[in-house]
């Protein structure tokens, strides 16, 4: 005990304790501190959000508010997620040219890098659906038949059974799905833009969405062919009924007139 007390009173004891404490704390920092890669990723993400905020201030804030809180001219963007931004801006619907019953698809004015920046800023305002990866929306390996069943059950009432689109009420409409990027179809199902209801993974699973995209690709793709022959525009019972009325009933009338004329001629003879 006397030796231990003497060591504690040694002039260098405090210095040794300080050095040990510094070594211990430095070791803990080295173990638990974020790596340079993580720090670089964080810095890059912060810069992306900052650039997105600048783009938002110029092109979006006049309608959606300076902080995305919404105004009388545009809804709140808090919590809509990056996927909604990627869809709306990527399809040219936003920024809107003018108010109306529905914002139409038009030529996109932003690059994909700028869209990613805008999406990052909006995502920072509140949690929401993220932009899907290629594995999520790629139709490879999907069940086309099941996708057709799902589409006819959940989507055909508005978009027509082959995705040709259709009219709704008060000037609204369901747009055609021909030529739409699979990523944007996935994002539309995930976020429910404008008049469309959303179909989160709890309603339509990721695989269900892939199946629907595969079905639309099969019926509207570049190499798609109508298995039933002439598709009559693919517009469903309206065009098919009109075709039957004009040519089917018209043909029966022509036959009836011909039979009547032949009968009358035979009686005269």
Secondary structure, DSSP 4 states (H G I P E B T S, - for coil): -HHHHHHHTSTTHHHHHHHHHHHHHHHHHHHHSPPHHHHHHHHHHHHHHHHHHHHHHHHTHHHH-TTS--BTTB---TT-HHHHHHHHHHTT-SS-SS--SSPPP----S-HHHHHHHHHHHHHHS--PPPPPHHHH--TT--HHHHHHHHHHHTHHHH-TTS--EE-STT-EEPP-TT--HHHHHHHHHH--TTSPP--TTTS-HHHHHHHHHHHHHHHSTT---TTS--GGG-THHHHHHHIIIIIIHHHHHHHHHHHHHHHHHHH-
